[in-house]
Amino acid sequence: MSLTGTLLSHLTLDATTGNVTIDSSLLAGNYTQEYQICEKILPSNCSTATMILGVDVTPLIAKDDTISVVQGYTGSINILSSSGGEDTLNGLQATTATVTPSLTGTLLTQ
C-alpha cells in the first residue's frame, strides 16, 4: 500500500496497518489523495483508488456573558470563562492558548 500522485504534506501512511495519519495543521477544505494497493504474493497485481478527505472548520462558540460588579469596582473579568458564558473551541473550554479574544462594537452606556 502506498500513497501516489501529488502527496499532501499533512498525510502519512503506515503501510503495515493501512492507517493514514492527518497532521493537525491541515486547514479546513476538501482534499483528494490517490493510493495504491498491491497483492503481497504477486506485487505486480496493483490497483489505484482515490481517498476523498473533508476537513471541517473547528466549531468555535462564543456565548453571551452576564457580569455584575458594584460601582467603583476595579479589576478584571475573564470573558472566556465567566458565569454563563463558557466559550468553547472544538467542544473544549476556550483559553488564550487556543483563541484570541478582542472587544468589538461600541461600549454601551446607560
N, C-alpha and C positions, 0 to 999 in steps of 0.2 A: 504494500500500500504506500502510495506517495502522493504528495500534492504536486500538481502540474500546472503549466501555464504560468502567468504572472503571479507570483506568490505575494499574498498580503503579508506585510511585515509584522502584523499583530497576531498571526496564527502560527502555531507549531503543531506538528503531528507526531504522536507517539505510535510508530508503526507496529509495535508489539501489542497494543491494545485497540488501536483504531480511534483513540480519543484525540480530538483536536482541542488544543488549549487556546483560549482567546485572551489576549492581553487586555487589561482593564482600561488602557488608554485608547482603545478603538472607539472612535466617535460614532454617534448615532447615524444610522443610514442603512442602506441595503447593499450587500456585497455578494459577489459570486466567486467561488473558488473551485477550479477543476481538481479532481483527484482521480487516481488510478488504482485499481486492484489487480493483482496478478496471482495466478494459481501457484502454490508453493512447489508442487511436483512437476509443473510444466510452466516455468516462468515466462515463456513467450505467449502464454494464453492470458491476455490482459483485457480489461475493459475500463473505459473512462466515463466519468459522470460529473455532474456539477452539483456542488453544495450551495444552496442559497441561504445566506445568513442575514437576518434582520436584527438590527441593534436599535432598541427603543431608547428614547430620551429618559434619563433618570427622573422618576417622579419627585418634584420639588413642591412642597406645600407650605406656604406662609399663612398662619392662622391669625385672626384678629386678636389683639391683646386688650384687656381691660385692666387699667392700672389706676390705683388711687393712692395719693400721697396727701399729706397735710400741707397747708400753706406755709411757705418758708422752708420746705424740705430742700436739702441739697444732698445729692448722692447719685448713684447710678442704678439703672434697672436693666437687666438682661432681656432684650426683646426676643431673643431666640427661645428662651425657656420660661418666660413669665407666665403667671397663672392664666390658664385658659387659652394660651397661645403657643403651644408647643409646636414649633416649626420642625418639619421633617425633610430629609433628603433620602430617597430610596427606603422610606419606612423607618429610618433611624433618626434620633434627635439631631437636628442641625446644630453644628458648632462652628466657631470661627475657623476651625481647621478644614471644614468642608464647604462653607458658604461665605460670601462677603456681604455683610449687612450694610445698608445705607438708608438714610432718611430721604424720602421723596415727597413731592407735593408741597403744600403750603401749611404752615403751622396755623391751626385754627385757634382763635381766642374767643372768650365769651364775655 
